[in-house]
Amino acid sequence: MTSESSARETDGLDWATQRGLGALADKMGIELVEFSPERSVATMPVEGNTQPVGLLHGGAYVVLGESLGSMAANLHAGPGRLAVGVDINATHTGSATSGLVTAVCTALHLGRSIAVHEIVVTDENGKRCSTVRITNLIRDYSPAS
């Protein structure tokens, strides 16, 4: 890793931490570990985010993926622009039952008007539990007065 890419990741993590991931992500215990438009990493506890039979809820994987992908797209969009999700899908291939899951968000396309990210969520043993893909539309943004 070059010092330039390391600085960009630190700046990205500072940006995301200041902005916050939102109330839902806070309630779910999502914690950022690394953050840039190209690659972001976060963790989330299984406890408190389960379905009735004790498995991590499928919707929790989607919230984790959308939180990372949308925020990464917004950092890519830059000042005066806003990224909004227009498509998301998830394929669940495993089930976490305890501990933390880790999500690694990787940019597939970072364009002027569209950003696409893939988020791979694994359990503490490194077993893939879910693959999420999100597409964000990037547009100009002017806050309401």
Number of C-alpha atoms within 10 A of each C-alpha: 5 7 8 9 11 12 11 15 19 15 14 21 18 14 15 20 13 9 10 13 18 10 9 12 18 12 10 17 18 23 17 19 13 17 26 26 24 18 19 23 19 21 19 24 19 21 16 13 20 18 13 8 8 15 16 23 18 17 13 17 26 23 16 27 29 26 19 32 32 24 26 28 30 22 19 21 24 12 10 10 15 21 25 16 17 11 12 17 13 18 14 14 11 15 17 24 19 15 12 19 25 24 29 22 31 21 20 15 14 18 13 11 14 18 26 22 28 25 27 21 29 22 22 12 10 10 14 19 21 22 21 23 22 26 23 26 20 23 16 12 11 9 5 4 3
